């Protein structure tokens, strides 16, 4: 029976992502023994070993599920993210269950995190409007990370927007 001694990161580093958005490639970890050989059996289906991620360096906080369980010898995070953009982030991974396990943890390479992804979205628009009749269209700055309208602290203070029809011949938009 192999005795695990060290936790290792198997995914591509450095991690990449944006504020409030799960990392593009989620961390995946595995254990090796004292001969640096992969340990395929870690815990059981009903009592799996667990890894917890903590932020070692950087101005933000880890969000979403910061703990994962080993399945088939791998511990795969699913939606790990950081709540603030910034530079030189570092994440530490430790086996936290069983509490008696004496395993050397793993630390990620340093990485930077981009700003919150924003876009523009029609949030009020009738899809069928009578010809030559006025209609109203509401366009909002959309917080793609939270899939909701961007709040004041996230949305830029001033934005201009223009609307045009694409692929409609002989049609013209009028008004403001």
C-alpha positions as CSV (number, residue, x, y, z in Angstrom):
1,X,0.0,0.0,0.0
2,X,1.5,3.4,-1.1
3,X,1.8,6.1,1.6
4,X,1.1,9.5,0.2
5,X,3.6,12.2,1.2
6,X,3.3,15.2,-1.1
7,X,0.5,17.0,-2.8
8,X,1.1,18.2,-6.4
9,X,-0.7,20.5,-8.9
10,X,-1.4,18.8,-12.2
11,X,-3.0,21.6,-14.1
12,X,-1.3,24.3,-16.3
13,X,0.1,27.2,-14.4
14,X,0.1,30.0,-13.8
15,X,-3.7,30.2,-13.2
16,X,-5.7,32.6,-15.3
17,X,-8.9,34.4,-14.7
18,X,-10.9,37.5,-14.0
19,X,-12.4,39.0,-10.8
20,X,-15.4,37.1,-9.5
21,X,-15.2,34.5,-12.4
22,X,-14.0,30.9,-11.9
23,X,-10.4,30.3,-13.1
24,X,-10.2,29.5,-16.8
25,X,-8.6,26.1,-15.9
26,X,-9.6,24.8,-12.5
27,X,-6.8,23.5,-10.2
28,X,-6.4,19.7,-10.1
29,X,-4.2,18.0,-7.6
30,X,-2.8,14.5,-6.9
31,X,-0.7,12.8,-4.3
32,X,2.7,11.1,-4.7
33,X,4.6,8.8,-2.4
34,X,8.2,9.2,-1.1
35,X,9.5,7.8,-4.5
36,X,7.5,10.6,-6.3
37,X,5.1,7.9,-7.7
38,X,1.4,8.7,-8.2
39,X,-0.9,7.4,-5.5
40,X,-4.2,6.3,-7.1
41,X,-6.1,5.3,-4.0
42,X,-6.8,8.1,-1.6
43,X,-9.5,7.6,1.0
44,X,-12.7,5.9,0.0
45,X,-15.9,6.9,-1.9
46,X,-17.6,7.3,1.4
47,X,-14.7,8.8,3.3
48,X,-12.6,10.8,0.8
49,X,-9.6,12.8,1.6
50,X,-10.0,16.5,1.1
51,X,-7.9,19.5,0.0
52,X,-8.6,23.1,1.0
53,X,-7.3,26.1,-1.0
54,X,-6.2,29.3,0.8
55,X,-4.9,32.6,-0.5
56,X,-1.3,33.1,0.5
57,X,-0.6,36.3,-1.4
58,X,-2.9,38.9,-3.0
59,X,-5.5,41.5,-2.0
60,X,-8.6,39.5,-2.6
61,X,-10.3,36.4,-1.1
62,X,-11.0,33.0,-2.6
63,X,-14.7,32.4,-3.3
64,X,-17.1,29.6,-4.2
65,X,-16.1,26.1,-3.2
66,X,-12.6,26.2,-1.6
67,X,-12.6,22.5,-0.7
68,X,-12.6,19.5,-3.0
69,X,-12.5,15.7,-2.4
70,X,-10.3,13.1,-4.0
71,X,-12.1,10.9,-6.6
72,X,-10.1,8.3,-8.5
73,X,-6.8,9.7,-7.1
74,X,-7.5,13.3,-8.3
75,X,-8.9,16.3,-6.5
76,X,-10.5,18.6,-9.0
77,X,-11.8,22.0,-8.1
78,X,-14.9,23.1,-10.0
79,X,-15.5,26.8,-9.5
80,X,-12.6,28.3,-7.6
81,X,-12.4,32.1,-8.0
82,X,-11.0,35.3,-6.4
83,X,-13.2,38.3,-5.7
84,X,-10.8,41.1,-6.6
85,X,-8.5,41.8,-9.6
86,X,-4.9,42.1,-8.7
87,X,-1.3,41.0,-9.2
88,X,1.0,38.3,-7.7
89,X,-1.7,36.1,-6.3
90,X,-0.6,32.8,-4.8
91,X,-2.8,29.9,-3.7
92,X,-1.8,27.2,-1.1
93,X,-3.3,23.8,-1.2
94,X,-3.3,21.5,1.9
95,X,-4.8,18.1,2.7
96,X,-7.3,19.0,5.5
97,X,-9.0,15.7,5.8
98,X,-8.1,13.4,7.4
99,X,-6.7,15.7,10.0
100,X,-4.0,13.1,10.9
101,X,-2.5,13.1,7.4
102,X,1.1,14.4,7.3
103,X,1.2,15.6,3.7
104,X,3.4,18.4,2.2
105,X,1.1,20.9,0.6
106,X,1.4,22.6,-2.8
107,X,1.7,26.3,-3.7
108,X,0.7,27.7,-7.0
109,X,3.0,29.9,-9.1
110,X,2.3,33.6,-8.8
111,X,-0.4,34.9,-11.2
112,X,-2.3,38.0,-12.0
113,X,-6.1,38.3,-12.2
114,X,-7.9,40.6,-14.6
115,X,-10.8,43.0,-14.0
116,X,-14.4,41.9,-13.8
117,X,-15.8,41.0,-17.3
118,X,-18.6,43.4,-18.3
119,X,-20.7,43.6,-21.4
120,X,-23.8,45.4,-22.7
121,X,-27.2,43.7,-22.8
122,X,-30.7,44.6,-23.9
123,X,-32.7,44.3,-20.6
124,X,-35.9,45.7,-22.0
125,X,-37.0,45.3,-25.6
126,X,-40.2,44.1,-27.3
127,X,-39.2,41.7,-30.0
128,X,-42.2,42.5,-32.1
129,X,-43.1,46.2,-32.6
130,X,-45.6,47.6,-35.2
131,X,-44.1,49.4,-38.2
132,X,-43.6,53.1,-37.8
133,X,-44.5,53.0,-34.1
134,X,-42.2,54.2,-31.4
135,X,-40.7,51.6,-29.1
136,X,-38.3,51.7,-26.1
137,X,-35.1,49.7,-25.8
138,X,-33.3,49.5,-22.4
139,X,-29.6,48.7,-22.6
140,X,-27.7,47.8,-19.3
141,X,-24.1,47.3,-18.4
142,X,-24.1,43.6,-17.6
143,X,-21.9,41.9,-15.0
144,X,-20.9,38.7,-16.8
145,X,-19.3,37.2,-13.6
146,X,-22.6,37.5,-11.7
147,X,-24.9,37.3,-14.7
148,X,-26.9,40.4,-13.5
149,X,-26.9,44.1,-14.2
150,X,-23.7,45.7,-13.0
151,X,-24.0,47.7,-9.7
152,X,-22.7,51.2,-9.3
153,X,-19.3,50.3,-7.9
154,X,-18.5,48.0,-10.8
155,X,-20.1,49.9,-13.7
156,X,-18.1,52.7,-15.4
157,X,-19.4,56.2,-14.4
158,X,-20.1,57.3,-18.0
159,X,-20.9,55.2,-21.0
160,X,-22.2,56.0,-24.5
161,X,-24.0,53.6,-26.6
162,X,-25.2,53.5,-30.3
163,X,-27.5,51.0,-31.9
164,X,-27.6,50.0,-35.5
165,X,-29.4,47.3,-37.5
166,X,-27.3,44.6,-39.0
167,X,-28.4,42.7,-42.1
168,X,-31.6,44.7,-42.5
169,X,-31.8,46.3,-46.0
170,X,-33.9,49.4,-46.5
171,X,-34.7,49.8,-42.8
172,X,-33.8,52.8,-40.8
173,X,-33.9,53.6,-37.0
174,X,-35.0,57.0,-36.0
175,X,-35.1,58.7,-32.6
176,X,-32.9,59.0,-29.5
